[in-house]
Amino acid sequence: MAPTPRYYHHGGSPAAWTGSAIAAIGFIIITIGVFMGPNWIVTIVGGVIVLLGGVATMVMKAMGLGQP
């Protein structure tokens, strides 16, 4: 008999928390870049970090650490 997968309520999975934390850091970097003039390189780096948060969430979900 296969083990029952763990069920996380309301996005409380490790994948959701990790992706949200990485995206939040990216948005903070975007905000800093915008207020610095705007400094487009810093703003774009923040955008890339936000996208990496989404990728990290998808990878962790594929590993079984996300909401089924």
C-alpha positions in Angstrom: 0.0 0.0 0.0 1.4 3.4 -1.1 1.9 6.0 1.6 -0.6 8.9 1.5 1.0 12.1 0.4 1.1 14.9 2.9 -1.6 17.5 2.4 -0.8 21.2 3.1 -3.6 23.6 3.7 -3.8 27.0 2.1 -0.3 27.0 0.5 1.6 26.1 3.6 3.9 23.7 1.7 7.7 24.1 1.7 7.6 24.9 -2.0 5.1 27.7 -1.5 7.1 29.2 1.4 10.4 29.0 -0.5 9.0 30.5 -3.7 7.3 33.3 -1.8 10.4 34.1 0.2 12.6 34.3 -2.9 10.0 36.4 -4.8 9.7 38.8 -1.8 13.5 39.3 -1.9 13.3 39.9 -5.6 10.6 42.5 -5.1 12.6 44.3 -2.5 15.6 44.4 -4.9 13.3 45.8 -7.6 12.1 48.5 -5.2 15.6 49.5 -4.3 16.5 49.6 -8.0 13.5 51.9 -8.8 14.3 54.3 -6.0 18.0 54.5 -7.0 17.3 56.7 -10.0 16.0 54.2 -11.5 18.9 51.9 -11.8 17.8 49.5 -14.5 20.4 46.8 -13.9 19.4 46.4 -10.2 15.7 46.4 -11.3 16.3 43.7 -13.9 18.3 41.6 -11.4 15.4 41.8 -9.0 13.0 40.7 -11.8 15.2 37.7 -12.5 15.2 36.8 -8.9 11.4 36.9 -8.8 11.3 34.6 -11.8 13.8 32.2 -10.0 11.3 32.1 -7.2 8.7 30.7 -9.5 11.1 28.2 -11.0 12.2 27.1 -7.5 8.5 26.6 -6.6 7.9 24.4 -9.7 11.0 22.3 -9.1 10.2 21.8 -5.4 6.6 20.9 -6.3 7.9 18.3 -8.9 10.1 16.9 -6.1 6.9 16.3 -4.0 7.3 19.2 -1.6 4.3 21.1 -2.8 0.5 20.9 -2.8 -0.7 17.8 -4.6 
